[in-house]
Amino acid sequence: MNLQQVLITIIELKKENQELRKLCEELQKQLKKYINPHTHQNNSLKNPRTKRTKEKRIP
């Protein structure tokens, strides 16, 4: 590869990177609609011990 090809590749990668960042931002916005940090349900996902199960323990 010569220098020109390397530069062209770098420019293409930068464009792809920008597009991916935009997609990631969109995904984060979409996810925020579904995940609310103030709900108990979400807290139980973070820490499974807070969620009580009705399992009977065998002695």
C-alpha angles and dihedrals in degrees: 000000000000127000094265093054090049092052092048090050091050091051091049091049091050090053091049090048091053091049091049091050091053090050091050091051090051091049091050091051090050092048092050088061090060101036119062113180091206096063121096091225092063092047090055089053090056094047114027092191091070090062110085118215127198095231117143111226118226111229 
